Amino acid sequence: MRIRTLASSVTLTLTCALLFLNAAAAPPAAAQSEPPAPVVAWAAAHITPLENLQPFDSVIGHARVIGLGEAAHGVQQFYSFRNRLVESLIERGEITAIAAETGYSESVAADDYINGRGDVSPRVVGSVFSWSMDASYSENRALLDWLRAYNARTATKRKIHFYGVDLTGGRAGRFVDAHVALDAALRYVAAVDTQQARILNQRLTNLLPRFSSAGHDSLTAPDQNALTAAISDLVSLFERRQLTWQSATSAEAYDRAYHQAIVARQLDANFRSASPESNPQAQREAAMAQNLLWVLSREGLQSRIFLYAANWHISKGPMWTDRFGTALGEHVRAMLGRDYVAIGTTYSNGDPAPSPTSVGAMLDRLGVPEGLLSLHDVPSGGPVAEWFRTPRGLVGGRIDSMAVNQAFDAVVFIGAVRPAETDR
C-alpha cells in the first residue's frame, strides 16, 4: 500500500468528519510559514530521541489517563510505537487497561481474545480500531497477541482489559451498524427474563432494523419517540434488575450487557441531535468521555488507563477551526484535571505533506528521525511561547489547528511514515 493510499484513508476519515462541522471563532492570529530561529533552537535543545522510553516518565507522571494520539489513521509507525509504549508501560505496572477509538460493541471480541476466550480472526483484529478503519492490520494483531500472552503468564497478577469507548457501528462518519449494541443488550435480557424480553421485542421489532443514522432519519416523529422510550425503559430495567441478573449470570456479563444498553441510549441521543445540529456525530465526543469514565470506574481506584485515538479526539483544546463541538480530551481534562495527560503525534513526510506552519514541519528541521518533545518546558514568554500559542496544527488541515502547548503535554515526532499492512 502506497503513501497515496494513506492519503486516501486520511482524506476519507477527515472528509467524513468535516462535512458537518460547526464553524467556531476565528483564531487570534495567523501562523507564520517559517518558524523563527529561536523556536527551532529551543526544540533542538529539548527534543529527546526515542532510543528508550524513559523520558515519557516525566511527561506521564501519575496521571490516571494517558492519551496517545495519531496524526493519521492506518499508519504503521504510529501503531508500532503505540505497541512499544503500551508493552513498556504494562511491564512496569504503569497501566491497567487500554481504551481506544473503537466501538464498544466491537471491542468485546478483542477483550475476549486477550483474556483467553476465542480465536483471533480479521474481525477481532479489526475491532482494535473500528472507526472507519476496521482493517485487520498486522500491528493490531501483534498488540492482541502480546496482550494475550501477557495475561496468560502465571506471574501476571492483574489481567489487562481492552475497551472501546466509541459509539458502536461507526463507519465513514455515520453509524451504520448501531443496532449491534441494542441487539447485544436484548440478547442478554432474553437469557435472564423471557417475559421482559418479549415485551421489549414487541415494542422494538419494527424499529430495530432502522436503528442507524440513515434509518433513524426515515422514522416518523412518533416512531422516533417510541424508540427513545423503549431504549430508556431498557436501561432502567437493567438498573432495577442489577442484583438479580448479576446472580443469574455474572458481574462481567451483566456489566457488558448493561453498557451495551447505555451505548444504545447514547446512539439514540446522537440520532435525535444529528439533524437539529447538522452534525451526524453530535453525541460522539461526550459519549466517549462518559464511556472512558465508566472504564475508570469499572477498573477501580488503582486503575490507570491508556487511551489511543486520533490527535483531535485526545487533545485538551482549545481549537479554532471547524470542529465537532468539544473534543473527548477537553471533556476528560475538565473532569480529571492533571490526572489526564495528552501526547500527540506528527510526521514529516507522507501525502498529504505537513503544512509548512505545522509542528511536524518545524521538527523536521532538527534532523532527528524520531523524538519526544515535552511541552511542559515551553517558556511562559518570548518568541517560543508565542509560536506555540499561535494556532497551528501538529500536521495541518482544517481539523488540526490549536494552541499546541495547551492541547498536548508532549509531541512524538516520527519522520518517515508509511501505510500499515493488513494481517495475513
N, C-alpha and C positions, 0 to 999 in steps of 0.2 A: 504494500500500500504506500503510495507516494505522498509527499508533503501536500500535494494538491488535494488528496483525499482528506487529509487532516483539515485543510481549509474548508472543504465542503461540509465536513461534520460540524466544525465550529460554526460555519455560516448558518447551517440548518438550525442548530441549537439556539444560537443567539437571535436569528431572524424570527423564529417562532416566539421567542420571549419578547422581542421588540415590537411586534405587530400591534400590541395593545398597551404599550407602556404609557404611563401618565407623565406629562411634562412637569418637571419640578423647577424650582427657582434657578435663575441663571447663575453660573459661577461668578465669584467676585473678580476674577482676573483670568486672562488667557495665559496658557503656559508658553514659555519661550521655546523655540525649536532646538536651540543648542544649550546644554546645561552649562552654567557658569563654572569656571575653573575651580573655585573653592568647593563646589559640590562634588566634582569628580575627585578632587584631592581628599576630601573628607571620606567619601565612600571607599577609596583605595586604602585608606588607613584603618577602616573599620570592618571591611568585609573579611570573612573567615572562610578559607577553602573547606569544602565538605569532605576532607580526608577522614575525619571522625565526627561523631555526633555530640561530643561533649559540650560544644558551645550552645547547644539547644537548652541545656540545663538552666542557664541564667535567663533565657527567654521564657521558658515554661514556668519556672519557679514551682509554686504549689497549686497552680490553677487546677480546678476540678474539670474543666472542659478545655481541651487543646484542639483548636480548629486548624486544619491544614487545607488550604485551597488549591485549586488547579486553574491555571490560566486558560486552558482549553481542554475539552473532553477528548478522550481517546488517544492520549499521548503516552508513549511507552516510558519515557523518562520520569514523568510525574508519578505513574503507577509504581515504577521500580523504586523511586525514592520513598514514596509512601510506605511500601513494604519494608524497606530498610529501617525507616524510622519507627514503624509500628513494632517490628520484631525487637529492636533495641529497647524500646520503652516497656514492652511486655516482659522481656527477660530481666529487666531491672525492677520489675514490680511497680512501674510508674503509671500504668493504665490498666483498667479492669474490664473495659468493654469498648467496642467500636460502634460508632454510628455513622451513617453515610447518606448521601443524596440518592436514596433509592426508596421505592415504595415500601411501606411497612409490610403489606401482604406478601410482596415478592421476597422480602428479606428473611422470612421464616424458613425458607428452604436452605438458605446459606447458614443460618444459625443451627438448624438441624444437622447439617453436614459436618460443621466444625466440632459439634458435640457428639459425633459418632453415630448419628442416625441417618441412614440413607446413603445413596451413592452420588458421586459427582456426575453432572450432565451439563450440556450447554445452558440449559435453563437455570440450573443452580449457579453456574459461574456468572451468567448474565445478571443474576439478582444482586450481585455485589454493587452494581451501579446501573440501575434500570432506567433512570430518567432520560428518555430519548436515545439512550446509548446501551441497550440491553444486549450488546455483543459479548461473545464468550472470549474475552481477552486472556492471553497467556499469563499476564501478571496478576490478574484477578484469580485465576486458577491457582497460581503459586501462593497467593495470600491464603486462600482457603485451605490448601494442603498443609501449609505451615501451621496455621491455627489448629487444624485437626490434630496434627502430630503433637503440638504443644499441649493441648487439652488431654491427650491420651497418655502423657508422661505420668508415671507414678509419683514423681516429685511435685507435680502441679497441685498446689493447694486450692487455688481458685480458678475455675474454668472461665475462659473468655467467652462472652456472648457478642453476637453481631445483630445490630438493629438498623432497619431502615426508618428514617424519621420523615420521609417524604410522603406525600399523598399517593395512594395506590393507583396504578394504572396510567401513569403519565407517559405519553408518547407524543413527540413532536409538538409540544406545547399544549396539548389537550389531554383530557382524561378519558381515554377510550375504553379502558378496562376497569373502571371504577367499581363495577359490580362484584369484582373478586372479593373485596373487603366485606361487602354485605352478604355474599354467598357464604363466606367462612363463618361469620357470626351466626347466620341462620342454621348452618350445619351443626354447630355446637348446641344451639337451643334444641334442635331436633333430637340430639343424642341424650339430653338431660330432662326434657319436658315436652312430651309429644303434644299435649293439649295447647300449650302456648305456641309451639311451632306451627300447629295447624291454623291458629288464629292469625298469626303474623303472615303466613303464606297466603291466606285468603286476602289479606289486605295488600300484599305486595306482588302477587302473581302477575298482574297486568302492568305493573310499574317497573319491576326489576329489570326487564330487558332494555329499558330506556334509561337506566342509571349510568349515564355517561354524559360527556359535555354536549355532544350533538343530540343525544336522546332527550336529555332534560329540556333542551330548548324547544323540543317538539311537543312537550306536555302542555296541557291547558293549565291555567292558574289553579283551579280546584284540584287537579291531579298532582300538581307540584306541592300543594298544601297537604294533600293526603300522604304523599311520600314523606314529607318532612315530619308529619305527625307520627307515622309508623316507625321511622328511624328513631325519633325521640323516645317513643314508647319502648323500643327495643333496648336502648341504652338504659332507661330507667328499670327495665326488667332485670338486666344484668346486675344493677346495683342492689335491687331488693333481694335477689336470689344468690348473692355472692357466697355466703357461707354454705348454703345447701348445695350449690353447684360445685364449689371447690371440693366439698366432701365426696360428691359423686364422681368427680374426675380427678383433678389435681390442681394445685395453685397455679402451676405453669400453664396448663391447658385453659383454665379459666381466664388468667391474665391475658393470654394471647387472643382468645375469642372476644373478650371484653374490649380489648384495644382495637380489634377489627371493627367493632361496632362504633367506637369513638372515631376511627378514621372514616367510616361511612358517614357519620354525622358531619365531620369536617368537609368531606366531599360535597355533601348536600348543601352546606353553607356556602361552599365555593360556587356551586352551580347557581344558587339563588343570587349571589352577588356579582356574577360574571357580567351579565348584561347591564345592570344599572351602573357598574363601574367601568364598563368597556375594558374588562380585564379578565381573560379566561382562567387566570391563576390568582384570583383576588384573595383567596384564603390561604394560599400556599405557604408564605413565609411565616405567618402567625401559627399555622398548624405545625410546621416543622419545629418551631420553638417550643410549642406545647408538648410535642412528642419527645423532644430532647429532655425536657424536664421530667416527663414520665420515665424515661430511661434512667435518669439520675435517681429518681425515687425508687424505682424497681431494683436498681443495683445497690442501693443502701448508702449510708452516710460516709463510708470509707471509699466510695467509688470515685474513679477518675475516668472520664470518657474521652476517647479520641474521635473527633468529628472530621469527616472528609467530604468536601463538597466543592463547588465552584468558588473561585475567589469572591465573586459578588455576593454569594449567599453567606459566607462566613465573615465578611467584612463588618467592622463595627460602625461604619459610616463616619460622617455623612457623605452622601453623593449628590452631585448637582445635575447629572444627566438624566435623560429619560429612564424611568425605573418602575419596578413593581412595588411601589409604596416603601414600606420599611423592611429591610433585609432581616433574615434569620439572625445574623450576628448582632444586629442592633437590638433585637428583642432580647437575645441572650445577655448582651452586655448590660442592658437595663435591669435584668433580673439577677445576674450573678456578679456584676462589677468586676473586680480584679480576679475573680475566680474563673474568668474567661480570657483565654489568650488566642489571638488570631494570627496565623502565619500564611502569607500569600506566596504565590509562585509567579515567576516570569521567565522569559526566554529571550534569546537574541536573534534566532533565525526561524525560518518557517514561513508559511503562507497562510494567513496574512503576516507580513513583517510587522514588528512593533512600530508604533508611532515614534517619530523622532523626539517627541516630548516625553516619552514614557520612561518609567524606571528601568525597564528592560534595556532600552537603547542606551541609557546612561551607564548601566552596569557593564554593558558590552565593551565600553571603552577601557575597562580595567585590565583586560587580558586574563581574567580568572575564569576557567571553564565552568566551574560550579562553586557557588559560595553562599554563605548566610550573612545577611546584613541585618543586625539588630537595630531597630528604630528607637529603642529606649534611649540611645545615646545622641539622638538628634538634638543639637543645641537649641536653646529657647529663643535665640535671636540671631540676626545676621543672615547672610545670603543662603546658607544651608537650610536654616529654619524656614526662610521664605520660599525656597524651592519646593520643599516638601509640603508646605501649607497650600501652595498654589494647586488648584485642581488639575490632576493628570492621571493617567492610567498606569497600571503595572505593565500592561502591554499596549492598551489603547482601545479606542472604539467607544460607541455611544453609551455602553453599559458599564464602562470601566473608567470613570473619572471621579476622583476623590481627593481629599486631603490625606495623603498616603500614611503619614505617621500617626494620624488619628484612627484610620481604618484598620491598621495592622500593627502588630508588635514587632514583626520581623518579615523579611522577604527572602525567599530562597530563589537564587538565580541559577538556571541551567541553560548554558549557552546553546548547545546543539540538541534539537528535539526531532523526533520522528513519530509517525503514527504507530500505535500499538498493533500487534499482530494477534489474530484470533487463535484460540487454543485448538490444537489438533489432537 
